[in-house]
Amino acid sequence: MNITQYTYDLVRQIPPGQVSTYGAVAKALGNSGYARAVGKYMNKNPDADTMPCFKIVKSDGSLGGFGLGLDDKIRRLNKDGIKVKDGKIVDFKQVFFNDFKTDFPLKKK
């Protein structure tokens, strides 16, 4: 499996009503320096309906980007039960997901 697909599979693990961060996904890949690459993978996601890239936000709870526009990201987050106020996730720490099942494919040995 290539790293892009592995990243998408990690993001699919995020349960309804929860979000994660670019950095958390990068750590689940095994390299915390990969956060920008995670952002690029999210931007290149071919289908936001089957791969919930809208659930990936910045580490401070702010929204980050979204290829279909921030209004659509907010709509998708709200539909998933996640509240947004002033460009940030409400109760971010309570809805943050970091319990990825992973083999850490980028881990340096």
Steps between C-alpha positions, in 0.01 A plus 500: 500500500632843417532770764219715355253212524626413850439861604145488362438175688615666824261792447213255440558373858382830651158427655188710441499814712878516528789672319875460489796711394757500223766435764315212666461325165870562427592342836277202416700467179815489712650841417368813671680713242260371237213732600532717188494191282181389675351838407598446138342153501180646643497767229544237227228274640298388197169453685409691818185288533692174553816633666409751773790741460274772646570342840865608492567836664791696642644419841343810655152393386482746212367360176795506263413468134255302293499450126126558475514818709470572872121544485471142374746377766290665771181352352654152501632541855160620624329207328744271684401658833805723535437863586708784356511853635718785372700262280583253778367168621287546815623282790795391289668293772181302559452411131869441418578146377849355525444128551609385155564133428828516309823324413683836481622444140738800504658420837876536486685197621 
